[in-house]
Amino acid sequence: MSTSTDRTVAGAGDVVAPRGDRLATIRRLYFYLIALVSFIAALAGLDSLLQQLTNVWLGAPALGTLYDNAYTRQVIAQSGGVLLVATPIFLLHWGYMQRRLDEPGERGAALRKFFLYVASAVAVGYVLVRSYGLLSELARLALGQPLAASDLWPSEWLHWLLMIVAAGALQLYLHSVLIGDGDYGREVDLAGSWRRLYQALAGLLGLGLLIQGSADIIGAVWRALSDLTAEQLVTAGGLWRYQLSDGIALTLLGAALARVNWRRWLAITAASPVEAISVLRRCYLYIAVVGSALATLIPLANLVYEVLLVLFDSPSASWAGLPDRLMDSLPYVPAGLISWVWHWHVLRQEAAQFGESHEGATVRRLYYYAVAATGLTLLWFGAVSILQAGLDWLLVVGPREGRFWVEPLATGLSLLAVGVPIWSVHWRTAQAQAHRSDAQGAQERTSLPRRIYLYGVALVGALLILFYLAQVVYRLLLLLLGDPDAGLLSATTVADVARSAIAAVLWVVHVLAIRDDTRRVAPEPQSEAVPPVEQRAALRQRIEQLEAELASARSALAVLEASENSNQSAAP
C-alpha cells in the first residue's frame, strides 16, 4: 500500500523527503514563475495602456503630430491585449498557490519568497520611475518653467499619478502577504537570503539616489550662482533649473526609499538579533561604506589635483577657473561624507553589540584587503607619476625649459594623498588583527582573503621588478656589445630602476608579512566560538524543523490509519 503524503515515516525517529517534496518544489517553480512573468507583463501593459488612454482623453498635442490614429489604435490594442491576457493568468496561478498556503512548508518556501520579492522590486521600480518624472516636472514648474513647456501637460501627469497609485498599491499588497505568511524577519535558509538581498539592494539604491540628488542640488545652486546674476535667476532658464529639479526629485525618492527600507530592517534586527550578523546585512553595510567613501575621496583627490596645478603655475589652470573645474565633482562630498561616517558607525556598533559570525568575518576581511589593495594601487601609480615628473624636470626639459612635469607631479601627489591613508589605515588594522596571539589571530593569518592579498601583491611586485630590471639589463648588454645607441644612461633607464625600486619596497613589505605569518605559532586548536544570538537562532530553527517533521509524521500516520480503517470496513 502506498500513500501520497509530503513526508513518509522511514523508521523510528527518521523522517525522509520522498517524491512528494520534489513534486512540491516542481509545482512551486512552475506556478510562481508563470505568476511572476504574467505579473510583470500585466504591469507593463497597464503602464502603456494608461499612457495612451490619457493622451487620447486629455488630447496631448504630440499625439496628433507624431502619430496617426491607426498607430494609436494599434498601441492601445497591443497593451490592452497584454493586460487582458496576463491578468487572468496571474490571478489563476497566484490564487492556486494561495489556496495551498496552509500546506506544510508552503508559507516559508524559498520560491514563494523569490516571487514576492522580485514582484515587489518591479512594483517599486515603477513607483520610483514615475515618481521621478512627476516630482522633477513639478519642481521645474515651481522654478519658473512655463506650463506649456512641461512634459506634465496635458496628460502625462495623470498617467504617472495613476501608475504610482497602482504600483504602490501592488507593493503594499505584496508586503502584506509577506507579513501574513507569519515568518517575516524569521525566514530560514534561502528564503531569508531573498529578503536580505532585496533589502540590501533597496538600501543601496536609496543611498545612491540620495547622494546623486544632493550632489545635483549643490551643483545646480553652484552653477546658478556662478553663471547668473540675481535678476537673471528669476527670468532666465538654463541647465541649473533642470539639474536642480532632478536633484530635488532624486533626493526625495532616495530619502523615502532608504528610510522605509532601513526602518523595516531595523525592526527585524530588534526582534531577531541574529539578523544583525547575517552575511548579507554586513555586505550591505560594507558596500555602503565603500560607495560613500568613493563619493567623498574621488572629488577630494580631484580638488588636490586642481589646486596643485594652480600652485605649480600650470598654463591650463588658474584660481579664477578653479570653481568651474570643481563644479561637477565637489558637490558629492557632503552627502558622501555624512553617509560614510554614519554607515561606519552603524557597522562598528552592530559588530560590538552582536558579535561576528564566520561569514561576517570573511566579509570583513574581504573589505579590508580589497580596500588595502586599492590604496596600494593608487600609491604605486602616484609614486611612479611623481618619479616621472622629477625625471622630466631634471633630465628632459630642465628646470626652466617648460612645465611638462606639472601635470604628472600633480597627478602623483593627488593619488598619494588618497592612496597612502587608505592603504596604511586598512593595512595596519589587518596587521593588528593578524598579530594577535589567540585563535582569532590564527584565523586571520590563515584566512583566504589575506593569503590572496599577500601573495597577489608579492606576485605583482616580483613581476614588476622582473620587467623593469630586464629592460635595464637589456640596455647594459647592448652597451657591452658595442651598440652606441644603447641608452644605458638615459632618463628611461633611471625611470626603470626607480620603478623597480618602488616595486621592491612594496614587495619586501608583503614578503616579510608572509614570513611573519608562517613563523607565528598557532594556538591549540579550539572549537570556534559561536555568538549567543547565532546559537539561539540555530536552536529555534532546529525546534521549528522538528515541529514540522512531527506534524508531517502525524499527518502521515493519520492518513495511514484512515486508509486501514476504510479497508477494514470494506472487508466482508
N, C-alpha and C positions, 0 to 999 in steps of 0.2 A: 504494500500500500504506500502511495506517495502523496505528499501534501505540498501545496504551492505557497508556503509561507516565506516571508522575507529572510528568516533565520531558522536554522534547524538545530535541534539539540544533538550533539555528536557523542557525548559521553558525560560522565559525572563532572559537572562544573565546566565543561568545554562548550563554547559556542562558536560555530564556524559560519562563514559567509558564503553560502552556496549561490546557485544560479539566480535566486531572487534578487540579491543585491546588485548583481551585474545587470540584470534586466531593468532595475530601478534607475541605475546610472544611465543606461542607454535611453530609457524613456525621458529622463530629465534633459539629457543632451539634445534630443530631438525637439521636445516641446519648448524648452527655454530658448533654443537657437532660433526656431521659427518665430516665437513670440518677439524676440529681440529684433530680428530683421524686419518683421511687419511693423513693429513699433516705430523704428527709425523711418521706414518708408511712409507710414501714415503721418508722422510729424513733418517730414519734408513735403508731402503732398498738401498738408494743411497750410504750411507756410506759403507755398506757391499759389494755392487757390485763394487765400486771403489777400495776397498782393494783387492778383488780377481782379478780384471782385471789388476791392476798394478802389482800384484805379478806374474801373468802369462806373462804379456808383458815384464817386466824387469827381469824375471827369478830369483825370490827370492830363495836363497839356501834352506831355511827352508821348502819351499813348497814341494820339492821333497822328503825331508827327513821325514817330519811328516805326509803328506797327499798324497794319491794317486790321480790319475787323476779322478777317479769316484767321490771321495769326493769333489774335486774342482768343477766338473761339477754340482754336487748337490747343493753346496752353491751358485754358480752363478745363477742356475735356481731358487732357492728359493728367493734370494734377487732381482733378476730381475723380478720375478713374482710379488713380493710385490710392487716393484716400478711401474710396468706397470699397476697394478690394482688400486693402491692407487692414483696415479697421476690423471687419468681421474675423479675419484670420487671427489677428492678435487677440481679440476677445475670446474666441473659441479656445485657443491654446492656453491663454492665461487663465481663463475660467476653469479649464480642465485641471490645471495644476493647483489652482486654489481649492478645488473640491477635494483634492487628495492631500490637503495640508496637514491633516491630523495623523497621517501615516507615520510610522517610526522613521526618524531621520530626515523627514521632508523639510521641516522648518529650518534646520541648520545645514542643509545641503550646500556644498560649495557652488554647484552650478546655479542654484537659485540665487545665491548672493551675487554671483557673477552677473547674472541677468539684471538684477535690481540695481547694482551699482553702475553698470555700463549704461543702462537706460537712464538712470539719474544723471550721469555725466552728459549724455546727449541733451536732456532737457535743460540742464544748467547751461550748456553751451548755447542753446537757442536764446535763453534768457539774457546771457551776457552780450551776445552779438546784437540782438535787437535793442537791448537797453543802452548799449554803447551808441548806436545810431540815434536813438531818441534823445538821450542826455546831451550828446555833443551838439546836435542841431538846436536844442533848446538853449544851450549855453551860447551858441553863436547869435541866436536871436536876442538874447539878453545883452550881448556885447555890441549890438547895433546892426546886425546884418538884416537887410530888408527881407520881409516875409516871402516876397516873390522869388528871391534867390535861394531860398531854403529848400532842401530836399524833403522837409516835412510836409510841405503844402503842395497839393490839397489832399493827398490821400495816404502818403506813407505813414503819417502819424498814427492813423487808425490801424493800419496793417501791423506796425511794430507793437502798438499797445495790445492788440488782440493776441499776438504771438507771445508777448511777455506774460499775459494772463494765462493763456492756455498752457505754455511750457512750465510756468511756475506752479500752476495747479497740479500738473502731472508729477512734478518733482516732489511736491508736498505729499501727494498720494503715495508715491513710491517710498518716501521716507516713513510715512505712517505704516506701510506694510512691513518695513524693516523693524520698526518698533513693535508692531503687533506680533511678529514672529517670536518674541519673548527672549531672544538671545542677543539683542543689540548691545554691543560692547563686550559680550562674553562669548563670542564665536570661537570655535576651535579650529585649529589646523588651517587649511586653505581658505575656509570661509572667512576667518578673521583676517587673513592676508589680503583678501579682496577689499575689505573695508578699509584697512590701513593704507593700502595703495591708493584707493580713491581719496581718502582724506589727505594723504601726503601730496598727491598731485593737485588737489584743490587748494591746499595751503600754499604750495609753491606758485601756482598760477595767480592766486590773490596777491602774494608778495611781489611777484613780477609786475602785475598791473599797478600796484601801489607805488613801487619805485619808479616805473616809467611815467606814471601820471604826475607824480610830484616833480620829476625832472622836467616834464613838459610845461608845467605851470611856472616853475622858476625860470626856465629858458624863455618862455613867452614874455614874462614880465621883463626879464633882462633885455630881450630883443626890442620890446616896445620902448623901454626907457633909453636905449642906445640909438634907436633909429628914428624915433618920432618925438616931436615936441608935445607939450601938454595939450595944445589946441588940436594937433593932428590926431591925438589919441581918440578924440571924440568923433571926428569926422572921417578919418581915413581908414581904409581897410588894409589888410596885409596878412602876411604869414603869421604874425603874432596872434591874431584872432583865432585862426584855425588850430594853432598849436595850444593855445590856452583852453579852448573848448574841448579839444581832445584830452588834454591833461585833466580837466575837471571830471570828465566822464570816466576816464580810466581810474582816477583816484577814488571816486565814489564807488565804482564797481569793485575795485580791488579791496578797498577797506571793508565793504559789506561781505564779500566772499571770504576774506581772511578772518574777519570777526566771527561770522556764523560758524565757519569750519573749526576755528580754534576753540570756541565755547563748547561745541559738541564734543570735540576730542578731549577737552579738559574735564568735562563732566564724566566721560568714560574713564579717564585716568583716576579721578577721585573715587569712583565706585569700584574700580578694579586696578589696584596699584601695579599689577603685573604689566599693564598696558604701557607704563612709563619705560619699561626696559625692553620693549619689543624692538626688534631689529629695524622695522620699517619706520617707526617713530624716530629712532636715533638717526637713521638715514635722512629722514626729512629735516631734522634739526641741523645735522652737519652740512647738508646741501644748502640749506638756507643761510648758514654761516658763510659758506664758501661764496655763494652768489652775492650776498651782501658785501662781503669783503672785496670781491671783484668790482662791484659797483662803486666802491669807495677808493680802492687803491689805483685802479687804472686812470681815473681822472686826476688823482693826485700826482701820479707819475707823469702824466701829460703836463700838469702845471709846473712841475720841477723842470721838465724839458723846455717848455716855452720860456720860463724865467731865465734859465741858463743861456738860452740863445740870445736873449736881450743883454744879459750881463757880459757875454763874450763878444758883443758887437757884431752879431750876425747880420748880413745885409738883408736877410729875409724876415727879420723880426724887429719890433720896436715896442716901446711902452704903450704908445697910442693904439697900436693894433692888437695888443695882448687881450683885451676883453672880448674882441670878436673871435679870436682863435680859441678861447676857452669857453665860449658860449654853448657849444654843443656837448661838452663833456663834464664840466664842473657842476652843473645842476644835479647830477646824480649823487653827489657826495652826501648831502644832508640826510635823505631818506636811507641811503645805503649804510651810512654810519650808525644811525639810530637802529636800523634792523640788525646790523652786525652785533652791536652791543647787547641788544635785547635777547636775540636768539642765543648768543653765547652765555648770557646769564641764565636763561632757562635751561640750557643744556647742562651747565655745571650744577645748577640747583637740583635737577632731577637725578643726576649721577650721584650727588651727595646724599639725597634723600632715599632713593630707591635702589641704589647699587647698580651693578652692571652684569648682564648676562654674558655667556660665552660669545654669542653672536654680536652683542653690543660691543664687546672688547675688540672683536675683529673689525667692526665698522670704525671704531675709534682709531685703530692702528692704520686702517686704510686712509682715513682722513689725514692723520699726522704725516705719514710717509709720502702720500701723494702731494700734499702741500709743500713738504720739505723738498721734494724733487722739483716741484715747480719753482720754488725760490732759488734752488741751486742752479737751475737752468738760466733764470734771469741773472743770477750772479755771474755765471760763466760768460754770457753774451755781453753783459755790462763791462766786465773786466777786459774782454777782447776788444770791445769798442774803444775803451779808454787807451788801451795799448796801441791800437791802430792810430788813434788821433795823436798820441805822443810821438810815434814814429814818423807820421806825416809831418808833424811840426819840426822835428829835429833833422830828418834825413831827406825829405822830399821837397817841401816848399820853403822851409826855413821860417824863422820867427817873424819875418817882415815881408814875406813874398806871397801873401794870400791868406785866406782864412778857411781853407778846405777842411781843416781839422775841427772846426767849431761844432758842426752837427754830429760827427761821431763822438766827440767828447761829451756833448750834452746828452746824447742818447745813452752812452755808457754810464754817466753819473746818475741819470734818472732811473735806469734799470738797477743799478746798485742800491739806490735809495729805497727801492721797493724790495728787491730780491734778498739783500743781506738781512734785514729784520725778519722777513718771512722765514727764510731758511734757519737762521740762528735760533729763533724762538721755538719753532717746531722741532728742530733737531735736538736742542738742549732738553726740551720736555720729554722727547722719546728716549734720550740717553739717561735722563734721571730715572725713568721707569725701568730701563734695562739694567741699571746699576744696582737695583735693589737686590738684597741677598735672600729674599723669601721666594715663595712659589710664584708670586706674580712677576717678579723679576725674571725668573727662569722661563715663564711662559712668554714674556716679552722678547727675550733673546732668541727663543726658538720659533717665534711666530713667523708664518709665511710672508705677511706684508713686509716685515723687517728684513727677512732674507732677500726678498725680491729687490727691495730698495738698495741694500748694501751691495749685493753682488751686481745689480744692474748698474749702479754708479761706478763701481770698480771696473766693470767691463767696458763701459763707455769711456772712462778715463784712460784705461790702457789702450783702447783703440785710437783715441786722440793723440796720446803720446807717440804711439807707433806711426801714425800717419804723418805728423809734423816732423818728427825726428828723421823719418825716412826721406823727407824732402831735403833736409839739411845734409844728410849723408850722401844723397844723390848729387847735390851740388859739389860736395867735397870730393867725391870720386871723379866728377868731371874735371875739377881743377887739377887733381893729381894726374889725370890722363892727358893734361895739356890743353884743355879747352879754355881759350882766353875769355869766353863769354859765360863762364860757369856761374857767376854771380854769387859766389860764396859770401862776400862781404856786403851784399846788398841789403836794403831795408826789408825785403821779403824774407831773407834768411833770419834776420833778427826777429821779425814778427813770428816766424815759425818756432824759433827757440823759445820766445816768451810765451806763446800759446801752449807749447808742450810743458813749460814750467808751471803755468797755471793749472793745467790738467793734472800734472804730477802732484801738486799740493792737495788738490781735492781727492785724488786717488789715494794718497798716503793717509789722509784723514779717515777715509772709509775702510781702507785695509786694516788700519790699526783698530778700528771699531770691530771689524770681523775677528781679528786676533784676540781682542779683549773678550768678546762673547765666547769664544771657544775655550779660553783659559779659566773663565769663572766656573767655580764648582757648583753644580746644580744641587739644590737641597734634596732631601729624601723625598721620594715620590709620595704624594698625599692625594687623597681624593679631593677633587675640585669642589670648593665651597659654592653652594647654590644659595642665591639670595632668598630670604624668607618669603618674599612675595611670590617668587617663582615656585617655591615649594608648595605654598598654599594653592596656587593656581593649578599645579600638577595634580595635587590631591583632589581638588574639586573636579577637575576634568576626569580623573580616574573614577570618582564616585558617580559622575553622570554617565560614564560609559558602562559601569557595572549596573546602574539602574536601568539603562536602556537595554542591556543584554538580558537582565532579569525580566523586564516587561516583555521582551520578544520571546523568551523561553516560556513564560506563562501563556502567551498568546498561542504559541505552537502547541503547548500541552492542551489548551482548551480546544483547539481545532482537532487534535488527535482524539481526545475523549469524545467530542461530539460526533466524530466520524465512527468511532467504535460503538457508541450508543445507537446511532442510526442503523448500523449493520446488525446489531443485536435485535433491535425492534423489527427489522425487516425479515429476520430469520423465522421460519415456520415453527 
